[in-house]
């Protein structure tokens, strides 16, 4: 999971304003506002300064506990008195959540209208539609994977947690109403639910971390912990004030040591959850609760924490999109201050007036506004980013090439129908009948496919792009590729292309740009050499001619950042020195050269002439980018490199274009 995939939702129903607490609500606790402040500051500072608080993202877990406690306590109170109304419950939820949320989404869509390319705006529209329906977590779970874009380029990614929370509150009030009068069984049901959800989360994280992170069942235990505490407190239980210190220590430990990625949430989520649980459980008369958590500064951050969270991620995301890279420290500091100002204004001039207004039509207006946001977001997604916007028309040629992961040649129905469904990502074949050319590698093989099928000189060939097979990749795809070659003697050519790594003199992988050695991986040069030799031997055995594409120049930024856009000049120039490129490629080129020397029947194609002259290499040709993202050819680039490949093939009498 990527960094910003951590987020918070604090859509709880408690107010921090003493004189406007509804009769059905609990008495105001200033220390809980202080706990909110700890949570929101942890998350915001983590997103803005990730090396400062490496586990600050666990603030989301703190908020789940707060929300579960406060909302459940109010549900228990009304159910016990016989005054609970599901309509009134959701009426309060709408007043609590919608004012700030609608404002933030509308501003994001408005800003994106002028600033984003069509594919970017389409993604933003999809995020807005998911957010308006409170199913962002489901949407982000379904789109995660190989083709997923960086989390920092998703301005509304943080709405996933609102989805988890609202999905909990669809079932929880009904469960309380049905089980409340069962007495002790209710508490047992709560404990059982917590145990089952937590154990399931710990188990599923071993095989599907993304599911454990996004899907509601694996997060429900965190909200249910708050609900259990509310039930225990209602029955007179109260922790010693010392527990708040222990709780704070657990939260600090999670901020200091928790790491995003394969092991979170799992066991790590226990630290912030139990930390928040202990702080809320301890008496608010304790020194920590009364003097620190309930101090004016902490309460202020708690008051504005919901809009503060809602604003901070879109602002950081848009800054990153506009600049094409992580903003400077000064820009990030300014962004956090700006978000705090926005949050304060949103709370005092939007959230508070609308939330506590006595006018009945406010709720109807908020619902209609949310529906409008969702419908417009859906429209933006369905129209591929409203390409007739002025900002899109001005850069139409550029926008058509900047398709990111929406590369249309990833797979097609014909290929899927012809071959066993074991492929991971790629399966494209344009013509019915036995294939004559197979692409071997990963997405770097697949990004040649567009140019290959569009070139008239290759019209006799039936080209198959199948699977994802590279050293250390998916063996099932490699096995299936070899099975296809074995079963189809029509295949006469195999093209191998990879995201070739940068290798040091010791054979280990290095950072593509800096040249710094990367941890782990062992002797990668030996693995690649072994893989290539074995693959060529197999192809020779089946009468297949092998063609290896040498590496191309690499950058670690999106090529769109080499072009100006509204509100931002070009951040990069998409140019590397010839020396940089040679340093990137020297290690893997040496491997390919050794393989070619062992197999003189193999053909090796150099891609660099498309990019490089005597001094430098450019990823832009005739004013247009050659790549659709920072790695892969777009259709224009694929077409140009295959044009060169065709001419090279003719000169070397390979036979693929005869």
Secondary structure, 3 states (H helix, E strand, C coil): CCHHHCCCCCCCCCCCCHHHCCCCCCCCCHHHHHHHHHHHHHHHHHHHCCCCCCCHHHHHHHHHHHHHHHHHHHHHHHHHHCCCCHHHHHHHHHHHHHHHHHHHHHHHHHHHHHHCCHHHHHHHHHHHHHHHCCCHHHHHHHHCCCCCCCHHHCCCHHHHHHHHHHHHHHHHHHHHHHHHHHCHHHHHHHHHHHHHHHHHHHHHCCCCHHHHHHCHHHCHHHHHHHHHHHHHHHCCCCECCHHHHHHHHHHHHHHHHCCCCCCCCHHHHHHHHHHHHHHHHECCCCHHHHHHHCCHHHHHHHHCHHHHHHHHHHHHHHHHHHHCCCCCHHHHHHHHHHHHHHHHHHHHHHHHHHHCCCCCHHHHHHHHHHHHHHHHHHHHHHCCCCCCCHHHHHCHHHHHHCCCCCCCCCECHHHHHHCCCCCCCCEEECCCCCCCEEEEECHHHHCCHHHHHHCHHHCCCCEEEECCCCCCCCHHHHHHHHHHHHHCCCCCEEEEECCCCEECCCCCEECCCCCCECCCCCCHHHHHHHHHHHHHHHHHHCCCEEEEECCCCCCCCCHHHHCCECCECCCCCCEEEHHHHHHHHHHHHHHHHHHHHHCCCCEEECCHHHCECCCEEECEECCEECECCCCCECHHHHHHHHHHHHHHHHHCCCCCCC
